[in-house]
């Protein structure tokens, strides 16, 4: 019997495959023991992970906005005194 998640080969053995995790579980129903196995080796030619964006532009924008706010506040205070 084959369904979406399991494959039953002979009675006590069950194989559960998880392709997204690149793993499989081999379960023995008689002894209630299980083992994890790798489905296939990880490719050596895998594309490199994408780098995260730098926060430098955000920090610079925050610094400039703060400086503008302080400058504007000082000019408004100076105008009313």
PDB file of N, CA, C and O in Angstrom:
ATOM      1  N   UNK A   1       0.839  -1.174   0.000  1.00  0.00           N
ATOM      2  CA  UNK A   1       0.000   0.000   0.000  1.00  0.00           C
ATOM      3  C   UNK A   1       0.891   1.247   0.000  1.00  0.00           C
ATOM      4  O   UNK A   1       1.834   1.348   0.784  1.00  0.00           O
ATOM      5  N   UNK A   2       0.584   2.168  -0.869  1.00  0.00           N
ATOM      6  CA  UNK A   2       1.342   3.417  -0.948  1.00  0.00           C
ATOM      7  C   UNK A   2       0.350   4.571  -0.829  1.00  0.00           C
ATOM      8  O   UNK A   2      -0.640   4.633  -1.558  1.00  0.00           O
ATOM      9  N   UNK A   3       0.627   5.470   0.092  1.00  0.00           N
ATOM     10  CA  UNK A   3      -0.153   6.696   0.150  1.00  0.00           C
ATOM     11  C   UNK A   3       0.806   7.873   0.123  1.00  0.00           C
ATOM     12  O   UNK A   3       1.991   7.703  -0.164  1.00  0.00           O
ATOM     13  N   UNK A   4       0.311   9.054   0.417  1.00  0.00           N
ATOM     14  CA  UNK A   4       1.121  10.260   0.261  1.00  0.00           C
ATOM     15  C   UNK A   4       2.356  10.266   1.156  1.00  0.00           C
ATOM     16  O   UNK A   4       3.397  10.783   0.751  1.00  0.00           O
ATOM     17  N   UNK A   5       2.268   9.702   2.368  1.00  0.00           N
ATOM     18  CA  UNK A   5       3.354   9.838   3.327  1.00  0.00           C
ATOM     19  C   UNK A   5       4.096   8.540   3.641  1.00  0.00           C
ATOM     20  O   UNK A   5       5.244   8.595   4.083  1.00  0.00           O
ATOM     21  N   UNK A   6       3.502   7.412   3.436  1.00  0.00           N
ATOM     22  CA  UNK A   6       4.139   6.169   3.869  1.00  0.00           C
ATOM     23  C   UNK A   6       4.208   5.154   2.746  1.00  0.00           C
ATOM     24  O   UNK A   6       3.465   5.218   1.767  1.00  0.00           O
ATOM     25  N   UNK A   7       5.126   4.215   2.921  1.00  0.00           N
ATOM     26  CA  UNK A   7       5.229   3.060   2.036  1.00  0.00           C
ATOM     27  C   UNK A   7       5.419   1.850   2.927  1.00  0.00           C
ATOM     28  O   UNK A   7       6.350   1.806   3.731  1.00  0.00           O
ATOM     29  N   UNK A   8       4.553   0.881   2.792  1.00  0.00           N
ATOM     30  CA  UNK A   8       4.627  -0.344   3.580  1.00  0.00           C
ATOM     31  C   UNK A   8       5.217  -1.437   2.699  1.00  0.00           C
ATOM     32  O   UNK A   8       4.625  -1.807   1.685  1.00  0.00           O
ATOM     33  N   UNK A   9       6.387  -1.957   3.083  1.00  0.00           N
ATOM     34  CA  UNK A   9       7.045  -2.978   2.282  1.00  0.00           C
ATOM     35  C   UNK A   9       6.670  -4.377   2.761  1.00  0.00           C
ATOM     36  O   UNK A   9       6.046  -5.127   2.010  1.00  0.00           O
ATOM     37  N   UNK A  10       7.022  -4.737   3.953  1.00  0.00           N
ATOM     38  CA  UNK A  10       6.576  -5.980   4.538  1.00  0.00           C
ATOM     39  C   UNK A  10       6.205  -5.659   5.971  1.00  0.00           C
ATOM     40  O   UNK A  10       6.642  -4.644   6.513  1.00  0.00           O
ATOM     41  N   UNK A  11       5.418  -6.496   6.578  1.00  0.00           N
ATOM     42  CA  UNK A  11       4.676  -6.118   7.776  1.00  0.00           C
ATOM     43  C   UNK A  11       5.404  -5.251   8.806  1.00  0.00           C
ATOM     44  O   UNK A  11       4.982  -4.111   9.005  1.00  0.00           O
ATOM     45  N   UNK A  12       6.456  -5.705   9.469  1.00  0.00           N
ATOM     46  CA  UNK A  12       6.891  -4.869  10.588  1.00  0.00           C
ATOM     47  C   UNK A  12       7.570  -3.565  10.164  1.00  0.00           C
ATOM     48  O   UNK A  12       7.724  -2.660  10.984  1.00  0.00           O
ATOM     49  N   UNK A  13       7.974  -3.455   8.912  1.00  0.00           N
ATOM     50  CA  UNK A  13       8.760  -2.287   8.502  1.00  0.00           C
ATOM     51  C   UNK A  13       7.898  -1.225   7.847  1.00  0.00           C
ATOM     52  O   UNK A  13       7.026  -1.523   7.031  1.00  0.00           O
ATOM     53  N   UNK A  14       8.157   0.018   8.218  1.00  0.00           N
ATOM     54  CA  UNK A  14       7.506   1.169   7.600  1.00  0.00           C
ATOM     55  C   UNK A  14       8.583   2.193   7.274  1.00  0.00           C
ATOM     56  O   UNK A  14       9.478   2.447   8.081  1.00  0.00           O
ATOM     57  N   UNK A  15       8.490   2.774   6.093  1.00  0.00           N
ATOM     58  CA  UNK A  15       9.434   3.813   5.687  1.00  0.00           C
ATOM     59  C   UNK A  15       8.649   5.105   5.500  1.00  0.00           C
ATOM     60  O   UNK A  15       7.715   5.170   4.701  1.00  0.00           O
ATOM     61  N   UNK A  16       9.038   6.120   6.241  1.00  0.00           N
ATOM     62  CA  UNK A  16       8.437   7.446   6.098  1.00  0.00           C
ATOM     63  C   UNK A  16       9.471   8.353   5.456  1.00  0.00           C
ATOM     64  O   UNK A  16      10.563   8.532   5.996  1.00  0.00           O
ATOM     65  N   UNK A  17       9.136   8.925   4.310  1.00  0.00           N
ATOM     66  CA  UNK A  17      10.088   9.774   3.603  1.00  0.00           C
ATOM     67  C   UNK A  17       9.682  11.236   3.740  1.00  0.00           C
ATOM     68  O   UNK A  17       8.503  11.585   3.664  1.00  0.00           O
ATOM     69  N   UNK A  18      10.695  12.086   3.945  1.00  0.00           N
ATOM     70  CA  UNK A  18      10.509  13.526   4.045  1.00  0.00           C
ATOM     71  C   UNK A  18      11.484  14.199   3.085  1.00  0.00           C
ATOM     72  O   UNK A  18      12.581  14.583   3.491  1.00  0.00           O
ATOM     73  N   UNK A  19      11.098  14.349   1.811  1.00  0.00           N
ATOM     74  CA  UNK A  19      12.031  14.870   0.809  1.00  0.00           C
ATOM     75  C   UNK A  19      12.485  16.300   1.073  1.00  0.00           C
ATOM     76  O   UNK A  19      13.621  16.646   0.747  1.00  0.00           O
ATOM     77  N   UNK A  20      11.638  17.134   1.649  1.00  0.00           N
ATOM     78  CA  UNK A  20      12.046  18.515   1.912  1.00  0.00           C
ATOM     79  C   UNK A  20      13.126  18.570   2.975  1.00  0.00           C
ATOM     80  O   UNK A  20      13.963  19.473   2.964  1.00  0.00           O
ATOM     81  N   UNK A  21      13.117  17.620   3.888  1.00  0.00           N
ATOM     82  CA  UNK A  21      14.127  17.556   4.944  1.00  0.00           C
ATOM     83  C   UNK A  21      15.301  16.663   4.547  1.00  0.00           C
ATOM     84  O   UNK A  21      16.279  16.545   5.285  1.00  0.00           O
ATOM     85  N   UNK A  22      15.196  16.030   3.366  1.00  0.00           N
ATOM     86  CA  UNK A  22      16.245  15.143   2.871  1.00  0.00           C
ATOM     87  C   UNK A  22      16.509  14.008   3.861  1.00  0.00           C
ATOM     88  O   UNK A  22      17.657  13.648   4.120  1.00  0.00           O
ATOM     89  N   UNK A  23      15.419  13.447   4.413  1.00  0.00           N
ATOM     90  CA  UNK A  23      15.567  12.399   5.414  1.00  0.00           C
ATOM     91  C   UNK A  23      14.455  11.378   5.269  1.00  0.00           C
ATOM     92  O   UNK A  23      13.415  11.641   4.665  1.00  0.00           O
ATOM     93  N   UNK A  24      14.701  10.199   5.842  1.00  0.00           N
ATOM     94  CA  UNK A  24      13.703   9.133   5.887  1.00  0.00           C
ATOM     95  C   UNK A  24      13.805   8.450   7.240  1.00  0.00           C
ATOM     96  O   UNK A  24      14.873   8.396   7.850  1.00  0.00           O
ATOM     97  N   UNK A  25      12.670   7.929   7.696  1.00  0.00           N
ATOM     98  CA  UNK A  25      12.628   7.184   8.952  1.00  0.00           C
ATOM     99  C   UNK A  25      12.271   5.753   8.611  1.00  0.00           C
ATOM    100  O   UNK A  25      11.287   5.506   7.913  1.00  0.00           O
ATOM    101  N   UNK A  26      13.062   4.809   9.097  1.00  0.00           N
ATOM    102  CA  UNK A  26      12.769   3.394   8.953  1.00  0.00           C
ATOM    103  C   UNK A  26      12.284   2.899  10.308  1.00  0.00           C
ATOM    104  O   UNK A  26      13.035   2.918  11.284  1.00  0.00           O
ATOM    105  N   UNK A  27      11.015   2.448  10.373  1.00  0.00           N
ATOM    106  CA  UNK A  27      10.392   2.078  11.640  1.00  0.00           C
ATOM    107  C   UNK A  27      10.085   0.587  11.655  1.00  0.00           C
ATOM    108  O   UNK A  27       9.518   0.052  10.702  1.00  0.00           O
ATOM    109  N   UNK A  28      10.464  -0.082  12.744  1.00  0.00           N
ATOM    110  CA  UNK A  28      10.163  -1.497  12.930  1.00  0.00           C
ATOM    111  C   UNK A  28       9.004  -1.593  13.918  1.00  0.00           C
ATOM    112  O   UNK A  28       9.147  -1.224  15.083  1.00  0.00           O
ATOM    113  N   UNK A  29       7.849  -2.093  13.451  1.00  0.00           N
ATOM    114  CA  UNK A  29       6.655  -2.178  14.280  1.00  0.00           C
ATOM    115  C   UNK A  29       6.732  -3.228  15.368  1.00  0.00           C
ATOM    116  O   UNK A  29       6.035  -3.117  16.376  1.00  0.00           O
ATOM    117  N   UNK A  30       7.565  -4.250  15.192  1.00  0.00           N
ATOM    118  CA  UNK A  30       7.675  -5.304  16.209  1.00  0.00           C
ATOM    119  C   UNK A  30       8.506  -4.849  17.404  1.00  0.00           C
ATOM    120  O   UNK A  30       8.103  -5.044  18.551  1.00  0.00           O
ATOM    121  N   UNK A  31       9.648  -4.251  17.147  1.00  0.00           N
ATOM    122  CA  UNK A  31      10.543  -3.846  18.235  1.00  0.00           C
ATOM    123  C   UNK A  31      10.325  -2.404  18.657  1.00  0.00           C
ATOM    124  O   UNK A  31      10.916  -1.952  19.638  1.00  0.00           O
ATOM    125  N   UNK A  32       9.481  -1.672  17.929  1.00  0.00           N
ATOM    126  CA  UNK A  32       9.203  -0.253  18.212  1.00  0.00           C
ATOM    127  C   UNK A  32      10.465   0.602  18.181  1.00  0.00           C
ATOM    128  O   UNK A  32      10.605   1.535  18.973  1.00  0.00           O
ATOM    129  N   UNK A  33      11.376   0.290  17.278  1.00  0.00           N
ATOM    130  CA  UNK A  33      12.607   1.047  17.108  1.00  0.00           C
ATOM    131  C   UNK A  33      12.584   1.742  15.754  1.00  0.00           C
ATOM    132  O   UNK A  33      11.916   1.293  14.823  1.00  0.00           O
ATOM    133  N   UNK A  34      13.315   2.834  15.658  1.00  0.00           N
ATOM    134  CA  UNK A  34      13.393   3.563  14.404  1.00  0.00           C
ATOM    135  C   UNK A  34      14.792   4.116  14.214  1.00  0.00           C
ATOM    136  O   UNK A  34      15.541   4.301  15.174  1.00  0.00           O
ATOM    137  N   UNK A  35      15.134   4.377  12.952  1.00  0.00           N
ATOM    138  CA  UNK A  35      16.414   4.969  12.577  1.00  0.00           C
ATOM    139  C   UNK A  35      16.160   6.027  11.515  1.00  0.00           C
ATOM    140  O   UNK A  35      15.238   5.912  10.707  1.00  0.00           O
ATOM    141  N   UNK A  36      16.995   7.059  11.532  1.00  0.00           N
ATOM    142  CA  UNK A  36      16.932   8.117  10.519  1.00  0.00           C
ATOM    143  C   UNK A  36      17.992   7.858   9.455  1.00  0.00           C
ATOM    144  O   UNK A  36      19.109   7.444   9.766  1.00  0.00           O
ATOM    145  N   UNK A  37      17.635   8.103   8.207  1.00  0.00           N
ATOM    146  CA  UNK A  37      18.552   7.938   7.092  1.00  0.00           C
ATOM    147  C   UNK A  37      18.461   9.145   6.175  1.00  0.00           C
ATOM    148  O   UNK A  37      17.410   9.775   6.063  1.00  0.00           O
ATOM    149  N   UNK A  38      19.570   9.460   5.523  1.00  0.00           N
ATOM    150  CA  UNK A  38      19.601  10.514   4.527  1.00  0.00           C
ATOM    151  C   UNK A  38      19.119   9.943   3.201  1.00  0.00           C
ATOM    152  O   UNK A  38      19.508   8.836   2.828  1.00  0.00           O
ATOM    153  N   UNK A  39      18.278  10.679   2.486  1.00  0.00           N
ATOM    154  CA  UNK A  39      17.758  10.175   1.222  1.00  0.00           C
ATOM    155  C   UNK A  39      18.801  10.223   0.115  1.00  0.00           C
ATOM    156  O   UNK A  39      18.913   9.286  -0.676  1.00  0.00           O
ATOM    157  N   UNK A  40      19.557  11.301   0.055  1.00  0.00           N
ATOM    158  CA  UNK A  40      20.593  11.430  -0.962  1.00  0.00           C
ATOM    159  C   UNK A  40      21.638  12.400  -0.438  1.00  0.00           C
ATOM    160  O   UNK A  40      21.332  13.229   0.419  1.00  0.00           O
ATOM    161  N   UNK A  41      22.850  12.316  -0.929  1.00  0.00           N
ATOM    162  CA  UNK A  41      23.875  13.249  -0.452  1.00  0.00           C
ATOM    163  C   UNK A  41      23.573  14.671  -0.906  1.00  0.00           C
ATOM    164  O   UNK A  41      22.996  14.884  -1.972  1.00  0.00           O
ATOM    165  N   UNK A  42      23.960  15.615  -0.108  1.00  0.00           N
ATOM    166  CA  UNK A  42      23.767  17.020  -0.447  1.00  0.00           C
ATOM    167  C   UNK A  42      24.718  17.382  -1.578  1.00  0.00           C
ATOM    168  O   UNK A  42      25.890  17.008  -1.553  1.00  0.00           O
ATOM    169  N   UNK A  43      24.226  18.093  -2.547  1.00  0.00           N
ATOM    170  CA  UNK A  43      25.008  18.449  -3.722  1.00  0.00           C
ATOM    171  C   UNK A  43      26.135  19.406  -3.355  1.00  0.00           C
ATOM    172  O   UNK A  43      25.933  20.349  -2.590  1.00  0.00           O
ATOM    173  N   UNK A  44      27.319  19.161  -3.902  1.00  0.00           N
ATOM    174  CA  UNK A  44      28.463  20.046  -3.685  1.00  0.00           C
ATOM    175  C   UNK A  44      28.338  21.316  -4.515  1.00  0.00           C
ATOM    176  O   UNK A  44      28.922  22.341  -4.164  1.00  0.00           O
ATOM    177  N   UNK A  45      27.582  21.262  -5.615  1.00  0.00           N
ATOM    178  CA  UNK A  45      27.457  22.403  -6.518  1.00  0.00           C
ATOM    179  C   UNK A  45      26.216  23.228  -6.211  1.00  0.00           C
ATOM    180  O   UNK A  45      25.665  23.867  -7.106  1.00  0.00           O
ATOM    181  N   UNK A  46      25.782  23.223  -4.994  1.00  0.00           N
ATOM    182  CA  UNK A  46      24.597  23.992  -4.624  1.00  0.00           C
ATOM    183  C   UNK A  46      24.898  25.487  -4.731  1.00  0.00           C
ATOM    184  O   UNK A  46      26.015  25.919  -4.448  1.00  0.00           O
ATOM    185  N   UNK A  47      23.908  26.268  -5.137  1.00  0.00           N
ATOM    186  CA  UNK A  47      24.149  27.713  -5.250  1.00  0.00           C
ATOM    187  C   UNK A  47      24.394  28.306  -3.865  1.00  0.00           C
ATOM    188  O   UNK A  47      23.831  27.834  -2.877  1.00  0.00           O
ATOM    189  N   UNK A  48      25.228  29.336  -3.791  1.00  0.00           N
ATOM    190  CA  UNK A  48      25.512  29.944  -2.487  1.00  0.00           C
ATOM    191  C   UNK A  48      24.277  30.628  -1.920  1.00  0.00           C
ATOM    192  O   UNK A  48      23.402  31.072  -2.664  1.00  0.00           O
ATOM    193  N   UNK A  49      24.217  30.707  -0.620  1.00  0.00           N
ATOM    194  CA  UNK A  49      23.090  31.361   0.034  1.00  0.00           C
ATOM    195  C   UNK A  49      23.126  32.857  -0.271  1.00  0.00           C
ATOM    196  O   UNK A  49      24.195  33.453  -0.407  1.00  0.00           O
ATOM    197  N   UNK A  50      21.951  33.443  -0.375  1.00  0.00           N
ATOM    198  CA  UNK A  50      21.883  34.865  -0.680  1.00  0.00           C
ATOM    199  C   UNK A  50      22.309  35.666   0.546  1.00  0.00           C
ATOM    200  O   UNK A  50      21.979  35.327   1.682  1.00  0.00           O
ATOM    201  N   UNK A  51      23.042  36.723   0.285  1.00  0.00           N
ATOM    202  CA  UNK A  51      23.483  37.590   1.371  1.00  0.00           C
ATOM    203  C   UNK A  51      22.331  38.482   1.810  1.00  0.00           C
ATOM    204  O   UNK A  51      21.487  38.872   1.003  1.00  0.00           O
ATOM    205  N   UNK A  52      22.309  38.796   3.090  1.00  0.00           N
ATOM    206  CA  UNK A  52      21.284  39.696   3.586  1.00  0.00           C
ATOM    207  C   UNK A  52      21.674  41.133   3.245  1.00  0.00           C
ATOM    208  O   UNK A  52      22.853  41.460   3.112  1.00  0.00           O
ATOM    209  N   UNK A  53      20.684  41.960   3.111  1.00  0.00           N
ATOM    210  CA  UNK A  53      20.942  43.357   2.766  1.00  0.00           C
ATOM    211  C   UNK A  53      21.567  44.079   3.946  1.00  0.00           C
ATOM    212  O   UNK A  53      21.275  43.779   5.104  1.00  0.00           O
ATOM    213  N   UNK A  54      22.407  45.006   3.643  1.00  0.00           N
ATOM    214  CA  UNK A  54      23.065  45.800   4.667  1.00  0.00           C
ATOM    215  C   UNK A  54      22.077  46.800   5.261  1.00  0.00           C
ATOM    216  O   UNK A  54      21.191  47.298   4.567  1.00  0.00           O
ATOM    217  N   UNK A  55      22.237  47.087   6.543  1.00  0.00           N
ATOM    218  CA  UNK A  55      21.370  48.068   7.194  1.00  0.00           C
ATOM    219  C   UNK A  55      21.973  49.466   7.139  1.00  0.00           C
ATOM    220  O   UNK A  55      21.423  50.395   7.730  1.00  0.00           O
ATOM    221  N   UNK A  56      23.091  49.632   6.442  1.00  0.00           N
ATOM    222  CA  UNK A  56      23.755  50.933   6.374  1.00  0.00           C
ATOM    223  C   UNK A  56      22.840  52.021   5.815  1.00  0.00           C
ATOM    224  O   UNK A  56      22.782  53.090   6.421  1.00  0.00           O
ATOM    225  N   UNK A  57      22.115  51.832   4.698  1.00  0.00           N
ATOM    226  CA  UNK A  57      21.248  52.909   4.198  1.00  0.00           C
ATOM    227  C   UNK A  57      20.157  53.283   5.207  1.00  0.00           C
ATOM    228  O   UNK A  57      19.814  54.458   5.332  1.00  0.00           O
ATOM    229  N   UNK A  58      19.617  52.313   5.918  1.00  0.00           N
ATOM    230  CA  UNK A  58      18.571  52.605   6.899  1.00  0.00           C
ATOM    231  C   UNK A  58      19.139  53.419   8.050  1.00  0.00           C
ATOM    232  O   UNK A  58      18.511  54.373   8.507  1.00  0.00           O
ATOM    233  N   UNK A  59      20.321  53.049   8.518  1.00  0.00           N
ATOM    234  CA  UNK A  59      20.947  53.798   9.611  1.00  0.00           C
ATOM    235  C   UNK A  59      21.297  55.218   9.178  1.00  0.00           C
ATOM    236  O   UNK A  59      21.119  56.166   9.943  1.00  0.00           O
ATOM    237  N   UNK A  60      21.789  55.361   7.963  1.00  0.00           N
ATOM    238  CA  UNK A  60      22.133  56.690   7.462  1.00  0.00           C
ATOM    239  C   UNK A  60      20.876  57.547   7.343  1.00  0.00           C
ATOM    240  O   UNK A  60      20.897  58.722   7.709  1.00  0.00           O
ATOM    241  N   UNK A  61      19.787  56.979   6.840  1.00  0.00           N
ATOM    242  CA  UNK A  61      18.533  57.713   6.724  1.00  0.00           C
ATOM    243  C   UNK A  61      18.031  58.138   8.108  1.00  0.00           C
ATOM    244  O   UNK A  61      17.577  59.270   8.277  1.00  0.00           O
ATOM    245  N   UNK A  62      18.109  57.257   9.083  1.00  0.00           N
ATOM    246  CA  UNK A  62      17.665  57.593  10.434  1.00  0.00           C
ATOM    247  C   UNK A  62      18.526  58.716  11.022  1.00  0.00           C
ATOM    248  O   UNK A  62      18.002  59.618  11.674  1.00  0.00           O
ATOM    249  N   UNK A  63      19.837  58.666  10.796  1.00  0.00           N
ATOM    250  CA  UNK A  63      20.735  59.710  11.299  1.00  0.00           C
ATOM    251  C   UNK A  63      20.401  61.057  10.664  1.00  0.00           C
ATOM    252  O   UNK A  63      20.308  62.064  11.365  1.00  0.00           O
ATOM    253  N   UNK A  64      20.221  61.084   9.349  1.00  0.00           N
ATOM    254  CA  UNK A  64      19.903  62.329   8.665  1.00  0.00           C
ATOM    255  C   UNK A  64      18.536  62.870   9.078  1.00  0.00           C
ATOM    256  O   UNK A  64      18.370  64.081   9.229  1.00  0.00           O
ATOM    257  N   UNK A  65      17.552  61.980   9.261  1.00  0.00           N
ATOM    258  CA  UNK A  65      16.224  62.422   9.705  1.00  0.00           C
ATOM    259  C   UNK A  65      16.298  62.996  11.118  1.00  0.00           C
ATOM    260  O   UNK A  65      15.649  63.998  11.415  1.00  0.00           O
ATOM    261  N   UNK A  66      17.076  62.372  11.980  1.00  0.00           N
ATOM    262  CA  UNK A  66      17.250  62.897  13.339  1.00  0.00           C
ATOM    263  C   UNK A  66      17.930  64.252  13.340  1.00  0.00           C
ATOM    264  O   UNK A  66      17.513  65.150  14.073  1.00  0.00           O
ATOM    265  N   UNK A  67      18.976  64.420  12.527  1.00  0.00           N
ATOM    266  CA  UNK A  67      19.686  65.698  12.439  1.00  0.00           C
ATOM    267  C   UNK A  67      18.767  66.781  11.897  1.00  0.00           C
ATOM    268  O   UNK A  67      18.800  67.916  12.373  1.00  0.00           O
ATOM    269  N   UNK A  68      17.951  66.449  10.911  1.00  0.00           N
ATOM    270  CA  UNK A  68      17.000  67.413  10.361  1.00  0.00           C
ATOM    271  C   UNK A  68      15.970  67.797  11.412  1.00  0.00           C
ATOM    272  O   UNK A  68      15.620  68.972  11.526  1.00  0.00           O
ATOM    273  N   UNK A  69      15.483  66.843  12.175  1.00  0.00           N
ATOM    274  CA  UNK A  69      14.504  67.119  13.226  1.00  0.00           C
ATOM    275  C   UNK A  69      15.074  68.014  14.308  1.00  0.00           C
ATOM    276  O   UNK A  69      14.404  68.947  14.751  1.00  0.00           O
ATOM    277  N   UNK A  70      16.304  67.749  14.743  1.00  0.00           N
ATOM    278  CA  UNK A  70      16.950  68.587  15.765  1.00  0.00           C
ATOM    279  C   UNK A  70      17.164  69.996  15.221  1.00  0.00           C
ATOM    280  O   UNK A  70      16.902  70.972  15.923  1.00  0.00           O
ATOM    281  N   UNK A  71      17.633  70.115  13.990  1.00  0.00           N
ATOM    282  CA  UNK A  71      17.862  71.417  13.376  1.00  0.00           C
ATOM    283  C   UNK A  71      16.558  72.211  13.261  1.00  0.00           C
ATOM    284  O   UNK A  71      16.524  73.407  13.553  1.00  0.00           O
ATOM    285  N   UNK A  72      15.498  71.545  12.839  1.00  0.00           N
ATOM    286  CA  UNK A  72      14.205  72.204  12.717  1.00  0.00           C
ATOM    287  C   UNK A  72      13.686  72.644  14.080  1.00  0.00           C
ATOM    288  O   UNK A  72      13.159  73.748  14.216  1.00  0.00           O
ATOM    289  N   UNK A  73      13.830  71.793  15.086  1.00  0.00           N
ATOM    290  CA  UNK A  73      13.373  72.150  16.439  1.00  0.00           C
ATOM    291  C   UNK A  73      14.149  73.341  16.971  1.00  0.00           C
ATOM    292  O   UNK A  73      13.547  74.240  17.558  1.00  0.00           O
ATOM    293  N   UNK A  74      15.462  73.383  16.787  1.00  0.00           N
ATOM    294  CA  UNK A  74      16.264  74.516  17.264  1.00  0.00           C
ATOM    295  C   UNK A  74      15.886  75.809  16.553  1.00  0.00           C
ATOM    296  O   UNK A  74      15.831  76.868  17.178  1.00  0.00           O
ATOM    297  N   UNK A  75      15.623  75.728  15.246  1.00  0.00           N
ATOM    298  CA  UNK A  75      15.222  76.933  14.504  1.00  0.00           C
ATOM    299  C   UNK A  75      13.851  77.438  14.941  1.00  0.00           C
ATOM    300  O   UNK A  75      13.649  78.649  15.028  1.00  0.00           O
ATOM    301  N   UNK A  76      12.914  76.551  15.215  1.00  0.00           N
ATOM    302  CA  UNK A  76      11.584  76.956  15.676  1.00  0.00           C
ATOM    303  C   UNK A  76      11.700  77.592  17.053  1.00  0.00           C
ATOM    304  O   UNK A  76      11.083  78.628  17.299  1.00  0.00           O
ATOM    305  N   UNK A  77      12.466  77.005  17.949  1.00  0.00           N
ATOM    306  CA  UNK A  77      12.660  77.569  19.293  1.00  0.00           C
ATOM    307  C   UNK A  77      13.326  78.954  19.188  1.00  0.00           C
ATOM    308  O   UNK A  77      12.934  79.878  19.899  1.00  0.00           O
ATOM    309  N   UNK A  78      14.313  79.100  18.322  1.00  0.00           N
ATOM    310  CA  UNK A  78      15.037  80.371  18.151  1.00  0.00           C
ATOM    311  C   UNK A  78      14.097  81.444  17.600  1.00  0.00           C
ATOM    312  O   UNK A  78      14.207  82.611  17.975  1.00  0.00           O
ATOM    313  N   UNK A  79      13.166  81.055  16.707  1.00  0.00           N
ATOM    314  CA  UNK A  79      12.271  82.015  16.105  1.00  0.00           C
ATOM    315  C   UNK A  79      11.286  82.578  17.129  1.00  0.00           C
ATOM    316  O   UNK A  79      10.930  83.753  17.048  1.00  0.00           O
ATOM    317  N   UNK A  80      10.843  81.779  18.078  1.00  0.00           N
ATOM    318  CA  UNK A  80       9.859  82.244  19.060  1.00  0.00           C
ATOM    319  C   UNK A  80      10.494  82.908  20.291  1.00  0.00           C
ATOM    320  O   UNK A  80       9.756  83.430  21.126  1.00  0.00           O
ATOM    321  N   UNK A  81      11.768  82.912  20.438  1.00  0.00           N
ATOM    322  CA  UNK A  81      12.399  83.538  21.610  1.00  0.00           C
ATOM    323  C   UNK A  81      12.906  84.892  21.295  1.00  0.00           C
ATOM    324  O   UNK A  81      13.465  85.560  22.165  1.00  0.00           O
TER     325      UNK A  81
END
